[in-house]
Amino acid sequence: MVGLITRVLEEKGKPAPILIGGLALAYYSREVYFTSDIDLAYADREALDAALTSLGFVKKGRYWVQNELDIAVEAPAGSLVGEEAPVETVELEGGLRCVILGVEDLVIDRMNACKHWKSEIDCEMAEILIARYKEDMDWAYLERKAALPENGTLTELLALKNKRR
């Protein structure tokens, strides 16, 4: 569905939305994590609303719902914080593509939830992501983000980085 949303937006000359949240986590964790909705980062709400409407979605509260397919879309973020945020583009069948938040920012998000909200599942997901992508991650970016005052997770991040599996 994200590939279709991307296609509709790009046909209108708009940039692709960025998949964030649980579905991005499910992609990187290879389905260790499950979610029931699609979270997108997209600055142009008017364009996103028009794209979703054209695909049969109806606005219900903060969600856009496609009843026939039982899919809900939310756009909780207008854009990504920091222009240097890494993303991954995945080519899908039928010439579709999907842009996904980089694993580094997902790790930061999960580390924050782990530390500040005491969320055990997020602690586990951060550990799984680091173990799986340790060799491929941009550690300079990750450590810089973890050290920011609003995150404050550098000590925990380094402990996971140095953990032997």
PAZAPA-4460 file (N, C-alpha, C; in steps of 0.05 Angstrom, whole numbers, plus 32768, in hexadecimal, padded with zeros to 4 digits):
% residues 165
    n_x    n_y    n_z   ca_x   ca_y   ca_z    c_x    c_y    c_z   seq   type   mol
   8010   7FE8   8000   8000   8000   8000   8011   8019   8000     1      M     A
   8027   8018   800F   8039   8030   800F   8044   8035   7FF3     2      V     A
   804A   8020   7FE4   8053   8023   7FC9   803E   8031   7FB7     3      G     A
   8025   802A   7FBB   800F   8038   7FAC   800D   8055   7FB4     4      L     A
   800E   805A   7FCE   800D   8076   7FD7   8024   8086   7FCC     5      I     A
   803B   807A   7FCC   8053   8087   7FC0   804F   808D   7FA2     6      T     A
   8045   807A   7F94   8040   807D   7F77   802C   8094   7F72     7      R     A
   8016   8095   7F81   8002   80AA   7F7D   800F   80C6   7F83     8      V     A
   801E   80C8   7F98   802B   80E2   7F9E   803F   80EA   7F89     9      L     A
   8050   80D7   7F81   8064   80DD   7F6D   8059   80E4   7F52    10      E     A
   8042   80D8   7F4B   8034   80E0   7F32   802B   80FD   7F33    11      E     A
   8027   8107   7F4B   801F   8124   7F4E   8038   8136   7F52    12      K     A
   8050   812A   7F4E   8068   813A   7F51   8071   813E   7F6E    13      G     A
   8066   812E   7F80   806C   8130   7F9C   8081   811B   7FA5    14      K     A
   8090   8121   7FBA   80A3   810D   7FC4   8095   80F5   7FD1    15      P     A
   80A4   80DF   7FD4   809A   80C7   7FE0   8096   80CC   7FFE    16      A     A
   8082   80C0   800A   8080   80C0   8028   8095   80AD   8033    17      P     A
   809B   80B0   804C   80AE   809F   8059   80A0   808E   806E    18      I     A
   80A3   8074   806B   8097   8061   807D   80A7   8061   8097    19      L     A
   8098   8066   80AD   80A4   8067   80C8   8094   8054   80DA    20      I     A
   809B   8054   80F3   808C   8045   8107   808D   8027   8105    21      G     A
   8077   801B   810D   8076   7FFE   8110   807A   7FEE   80F6    22      G     A
   8070   7FF8   80E0   8073   7FE9   80C7   8090   7FEB   80BE    23      L     A
   809E   8001   80C2   80BA   8003   80BC   80CA   7FF0   80CE    24      A     A
   80C2   7FEE   80E7   80CE   7FDC   80FA   80CA   7FBF   80F1    25      L     A
   80B2   7FB9   80E8   80AC   7F9E   80DE   80BE   7F97   80C6    26      A     A
   80C3   7FAA   80B5   80D4   7FA6   809D   80F0   7F9E   80A6    27      Y     A
   80FC   7FAE   80B8   8117   7FAA   80C0   811A   7F91   80D3    28      Y     A
   8106   7F8C   80E3   8108   7F75   80F5   8100   7F5B   80E7    29      S     A
   80F9   7F5D   80CE   80F1   7F46   80BE   80D9   7F37   80CC    30      R     A
   80C5   7F48   80D3   80AC   7F3F   80DD   80AD   7F34   80FA    31      E     A
   80C1   7F3C   8109   80C2   7F35   8125   80AE   7F47   8133    32      V     A
   80A9   7F5E   8128   8096   7F72   8133   807E   7F75   8120    33      Y     A
   8066   7F76   812B   804E   7F79   811B   803F   7F92   8122    34      F     A
   8032   7F9E   810F   8023   7FB7   8113   8009   7FB5   8103    35      T     A
   7FF6   7FC6   810B   7FDD   7FC5   80FD   7FD7   7FDE   80EC    36      S     A
   7FEA   7FF0   80EB   7FE6   8008   80DB   8000   8010   80CC    37      D     A
   7FFD   8023   80BA   8013   802E   80AB   8018   804A   80B5    38      I     A
   8030   8050   80BE   8038   806B   80C6   804A   8077   80B1    39      D     A
   8043   8090   80A9   8053   809E   8095   805C   80B9   809F    40      L     A
   8074   80C1   8096   807D   80DD   809A   8079   80EB   807F    41      A     A
   806A   8101   8080   8065   810F   8067   805D   812C   806E    42      Y     A
   806B   813F   8062   8067   815B   8068   804E   8167   805B    43      A     A
   8048   815F   8043   8031   816B   8034   8018   815B   803A    44      D     A
   800A   8163   804F   7FF2   8154   8058   7FDC   8155   8043    45      R     A
   7FDA   816C   8035   7FC5   816E   8021   7FC9   815A   800A    46      E     A
   7FE2   8157   8001   7FE8   8144   7FEC   7FE4   8127   7FF5    47      A     A
   7FEC   8121   800E   7FE9   8107   8019   7FCB   8100   801C    48      L     A
   7FBC   8113   8026   7F9F   810F   8029   7F92   8109   800E    49      D     A
   7F9A   8118   7FF9   7F8F   8113   7FDE   7F96   80F8   7FD4    50      A     A
   7FB0   80EF   7FD8   7FB9   80D5   7FCF   7FA9   80BF   7FDD    51      A     A
   7FA5   80C1   7FF7   7F97   80AD   8006   7F7A   80AC   7FFE    52      L     A
   7F6D   80C3   7FFA   7F52   80C4   7FF0   7F4F   80B5   7FD5    53      T     A
   7F62   80BA   7FC3   7F61   80AE   7FA9   7F64   8090   7FAA    54      S     A
   7F6F   8085   7FC0   7F73   8068   7FC3   7F5C   805C   7FD4    55      L     A
   7F47   806C   7FD9   7F30   8061   7FE7   7F31   8063   8005    56      G     A
   7F44   8072   8010   7F46   8076   802D   7F32   808B   8036    57      F     A
   7F28   8088   804F   7F16   809B   805B   7F22   80A4   8075    58      V     A
   7F21   80BE   807A   7F2D   80C9   8093   7F1B   80C3   80AB    59      K     A
   7F27   80B6   80BF   7F18   80B0   80D8   7F2B   80B7   80EF    60      K     A
   7F26   80CF   80FB   7F37   80D8   8110   7F53   80DE   8105    61      G     A
   7F67   80D3   8112   7F83   80D8   8109   7F8B   80C4   80F3    62      R     A
   7F7B   80B1   80ED   7F81   809C   80DA   7F72   80A0   80BF    63      Y     A
   7F7E   8095   80AA   7F71   8092   8091   7F6C   8074   808E    64      W     A
   7F53   806C   808A   7F4C   804F   808A   7F42   8047   806E    65      V     A
   7F4C   8030   8065   7F42   8023   804D   7F34   800A   8056    66      Q     A
   7F1A   800B   8058   7F0A   7FF6   8063   7F0B   7FDC   8054    67      N     A
   7F0B   7FDD   8039   7F0B   7FC5   8029   7F25   7FB5   802D    68      E     A
   7F3B   7FC2   8032   7F54   7FB4   8036   7F5C   7FB2   8054    69      L     A
   7F4C   7FBF   8065   7F51   7FBF   8082   7F6D   7FCA   8088    70      D     A
   7F72   7FE2   807D   7F8C   7FEF   8081   7F87   800B   808C    71      I     A
   7F98   8012   80A0   7F97   802D   80AB   7FB2   803A   80A7    72      A     A
   7FB1   8054   809F   7FC9   8064   809B   7FC8   807C   80AD    73      V     A
   7FDF   8082   80BA   7FE1   809A   80CA   7FFA   80A8   80C2    74      E     A
   7FFA   80C3   80C3   8012   80D3   80BC   8019   80E3   80D5    75      A     A
   8024   80D7   80E9   802A   80E5   8102   8041   80F9   8100    76      P     A
   8052   80F6   80EC   8069   8108   80E8   8066   8117   80CE    77      A     A
   8069   8131   80CF   8068   8141   80B7   8081   813D   80A6    78      G     A
   8097   8139   80B3   80B0   8134   80A4   80C4   8127   80B8    79      S     A
   80DA   811E   80AE   80EF   8113   80BF   80FE   812A   80CC    80      L     A
   8106   8126   80E5   8116   813A   80F3   8133   8137   80EA    81      V     A
   813F   814B   80DF   815A   814A   80D6   815C   8140   80B9    82      G     A
   8165   8150   80A8   8166   8148   808B   8179   8132   8086    83      E     A
   818B   812C   8098   819F   8117   8092   8194   80FB   8099    84      E     A
   817B   80F9   80A2   816F   80E0   80AA   8171   80CC   8093    85      A     A
   817E   80B5   8098   8180   80A1   8083   8166   8093   807D    86      P     A
   8162   808C   8064   814A   807D   805C   8153   8066   8049    87      V     A
   8141   8053   8046   8146   803D   8034   812F   803C   8020    88      E     A
   8136   803A   8006   8121   8037   7FF2   8120   801A   7FEA    89      T     A
   8108   800F   7FEB   8103   7FF3   7FE5   80F3   7FF2   7FCB    90      V     A
   80FD   7FE3   7FB8   80EE   7FDF   7F9E   80DB   7FC8   7FA2    91      E     A
   80C2   7FCD   7F9B   80AC   7FB9   7F9E   80A3   7FAF   7F83    92      L     A
   8092   7F9B   7F82   8088   7F90   7F69   8077   7FA6   7F5B    93      E     A
   8074   7FA3   7F41   8063   7FB5   7F32   806F   7FD1   7F2F    94      G     A
   8089   7FD4   7F32   8095   7FEE   7F2F   8090   8001   7F47    95      G     A
   8086   7FF6   7F5C   8080   8007   7F74   809A   8008   7F85    96      L     A
   809B   801C   7F96   80B1   801F   7FA9   80A7   802B   7FC3    97      R     A
   80B7   8027   7FD7   80B0   8030   7FF2   80C9   803C   7FFF    98      C     A
   80C7   8053   800B   80DD   8060   8019   80D9   805B   8037    99      V     A
   80ED   8050   8044   80EB   8048   8060   80FF   8056   8070   100      I     A
   80F7   8060   8088   8109   806C   809B   8121   805A   809F   101      L     A
   8139   8065   80A1   8151   8054   80A5   8151   8046   80C0   102      G     A
   815E   802F   80C1   815E   801F   80D9   816A   802F   80F1   103      V     A
   817D   8041   80EB   8189   8051   8101   8174   8061   8111   104      E     A
   8162   806E   8103   814E   807E   8111   8139   806C   811F   105      D     A
   8135   8054   8114   8123   8041   8123   8130   8038   813D   106      L     A
   814B   8034   813C   8159   802C   8154   8157   8042   8169   107      V     A
   815B   805B   8160   8159   8072   8173   813D   8073   817F   108      I     A
   8129   8070   816E   810D   8071   8178   8108   805B   818C   109      D     A
   8111   8043   8187   810D   802D   8199   811E   8030   81B3   110      R     A
   8136   803B   81B0   8147   8040   81C8   8139   8055   81DA   111      M     A
   812D   8069   81CE   811F   807D   81DE   8108   8071   81ED   112      N     A
   80F8   8061   81DF   80E1   8054   81EC   80EA   8041   8202   113      A     A
   80FF   8034   81FD   810A   8021   8211   8113   8030   822A   114      C     A
   8123   8045   8227   812E   8054   823D   8119   8065   824B   115      K     A
   810B   8075   823C   80FA   808A   8248   80DE   8080   824F   116      H     A
   80D4   806C   8240   80B9   8061   8246   80BA   8046   8253   117      W     A
   80D2   803B   8257   80D6   8021   8263   80C8   800B   8253   118      K     A
   80C8   800D   8239   80BA   7FFA   8227   80CC   7FE2   8221   119      S     A
   80C7   7FCC   822D   80D7   7FB4   8229   80D8   7FAB   820C   120      E     A
   80C1   7FAC   81FE   80C1   7FA3   81E2   80D3   7FB5   81D1   121      I     A
   80D4   7FCE   81D7   80E6   7FE0   81C8   8103   7FDB   81CF   122      D     A
   8109   7FD3   81E8   8124   7FCC   81EF   812D   7FB4   81DE   123      C     A
   811B   7FA0   81DC   8121   7F88   81CD   8124   7F8E   81AF   124      E     A
   8112   7F9F   81A4   8114   7FA6   8188   812E   7FB5   8181   125      M     A
   8136   7FC7   8193   8150   7FD5   818E   8167   7FC1   818D   126      A     A
   8166   7FAE   81A0   817B   7F9A   81A0   817B   7F89   8187   127      E     A
   8163   7F81   817E   8161   7F70   8166   816B   7F80   814E   128      I     A
   8163   7F99   814B   816C   7FA9   8134   818A   7FAD   8134   129      L     A
   8195   7FB3   814B   81B2   7FB7   814C   81C1   7F9D   8146   130      I     A
   81B8   7F87   8150   81C5   7F6D   814B   81C3   7F67   812D   131      A     A
   81AD   7F6C   8121   81A9   7F65   8104   81B7   7F77   80F1   132      R     A
   81B9   7F91   80F8   81C4   7FA5   80E5   81DE   7FB2   80EE   133      Y     A
   81EA   7FA7   8103   8201   7FB3   810F   8217   7FBB   80FB   134      K     A
   821C   7FAA   80E8   8232   7FAF   80D5   822A   7FC3   80C0   135      E     A
   8210   7FC8   80BC   8207   7FD9   80A6   81FE   7FF5   80AF   136      D     A
   81FC   7FF9   80C9   81F2   8012   80D3   8207   8028   80D1   137      M     A
   81FD   8041   80CF   820D   8059   80D0   8211   8060   80ED   138      D     A
   8226   8055   80F9   822A   8058   8116   8230   8075   811E   139      W     A
   823E   8084   810D   8243   80A0   8113   8229   80B0   8116   140      A     A
   8217   80AB   8103   81FC   80B8   8104   81ED   80AF   811C   141      Y     A
   81ED   8095   8121   81DE   8089   8137   81E8   8094   8152   142      L     A
   8202   8094   8156   820D   809E   816F   8208   80BC   8173   143      E     A
   820A   80CB   815D   8204   80E8   815E   81E7   80ED   8167   144      R     A
   81D4   80DE   815B   81B8   80E0   8162   81B3   80D7   817F   145      K     A
   81BF   80C1   8187   81BB   80B7   81A2   81C5   80CA   81B8   146      A     A
   81D9   80DA   81B1   81E5   80ED   81C4   81D6   8107   81C7   147      A     A
   81C3   810C   81B5   81B3   8125   81B7   81A3   8125   81D1   148      L     A
   81A1   813D   81DD   8193   813E   81F7   8177   8133   81F7   149      P     A
   8168   8136   81E1   814D   812B   81E0   814C   810D   81DF   150      E     A
   8163   8100   81D9   8164   80E3   81D8   8172   80D8   81F1   151      N     A
   818B   80E0   81F5   8199   80D8   820D   819D   80BA   8210   152      G     A
   81A1   80AC   81F9   81A3   808F   81FA   81BE   8084   81F1   153      T     A
   81D3   8095   81F0   81ED   808D   81E6   81F9   8076   81F7   154      L     A
   81F8   8078   8211   8203   8063   8222   81F6   8048   821C   155      T     A
   81DC   8048   821A   81CD   802F   8215   81D3   8025   81F9   156      E     A
   81D5   8037   81E6   81DB   802F   81CA   81F6   8022   81C8   157      L     A
   820A   802E   81D5   8225   8023   81D4   8227   8008   81E2   158      L     A
   8217   8005   81F7   8216   7FEB   8205   820B   7FD5   81F2   159      A     A
   81F6   7FDC   81E2   81EB   7FC9   81CF   81FF   7FC4   81B8   160      L     A
   820C   7FD9   81AF   821F   7FD7   8199   8236   7FC3   81A1   161      K     A
   823F   7FC4   81BA   8255   7FB4   81C3   824D   7F99   81CE   162      N     A
   8233   7F94   81CF   8229   7F7A   81D9   8230   7F64   81C6   163      K     A
   8239   7F4E   81D0   8240   7F36   81C0   8227   7F25   81BE   164      R     A
   8222   7F1B   81A6   820B   7F09   81A2   8215   7EED   819D   165      R     A
***
